[in-house]
Amino acid sequence: MAFDIDKYTETSQKVAWQDLDFSDFREHPLPEGTLRSLRYMCDIEYHTVCYLRDMLVTPSHKDEDVTAFMTMWNREEFWHGEALAAVLAEHDVIVDFDELKATRLKLGWKDRLDPVKQSLLGNIVGSGFIAVHMVWGAANEWSAVAAYNRLADLEAHPVLAELLRRIAKQEARHVAFYATQARERLAKSKKAQVLARFALKNFWGPVGSGVMTDAEVKHVMGHLMGGPDGRREAAKIDAHIARMPGLDGLTIVQDALDARGIAA
């Protein structure tokens, strides 16, 4: 079924959380490991604007549907960050712009050169770049849906679980767009399939791995995808990706877990 971009842009809205009783976190605070994972998620949601910045210099920005989607997608991801920041604030963990800016500044020239690299790559690859962008986005959004639902199951805090499932529901709409676009574009081009397979196999990493420290990436991956249940979730993400045209056999999420020594 085709993704209705007009309906999506008309119905895009903030994730609702003001109706939830966040004061419950004061009486039933979340454990340190969960707060650490939430902080990671919050930072990455806020960092989405940098990813959008990089994409605006590639062929993707010339596609009307992609541009419309990414505009709304960026807003929704920002609001996810706002909601998670509110949870953290109830635990006296304050997330502010200056701190996030400092994180980006630590990346130094890497952050400054990313738009240039994306532009050069996009112009070299041409229209096939959009297919790679779409399947890469699908992999990231499948990972996000799994992460939010997994944390909701693990923590079982009623207020947190409800918030995370609301966020996951919006992330699922993001999946629908990326996956639809990726499937259609890959089906039309063997070149795009080769490029996407090469890019995912050799360069994909867990969401946030280009921004956060290795220690934080390993913590979140172990927290959410470790053990038999976590591995099953990782396998499901890989199965979604492998069903894309030309991408059969890829196991990029499970490979990322293995590379970091995350126990099954």
Secondary structure, DSSP 4 states (H G I P E B T S, - for coil): ----HHHHHHH--PPP-TTS-TTHHHHSPPPHHHHHHHHHHHHHHHHHHHHHHHHTTSGGGGSHHHHHHHHHHHHHHHHHHHHHHHHHHTTT----HHHHHHHHHHTTHHHHHHHHHHHHHHHHHTTHHHHHHHHHHHHHHHHHHHHHHHHHHHH--HHHHHHHHHHHHHHHHHHHHHHHHHHHHHHH-HHHHHHHHHHHHHH---TTTTTS-HHHHHHHHHHHH-HHHHHHHHHHHHHHHHTSTT-TT--HHHHHHHHTT---
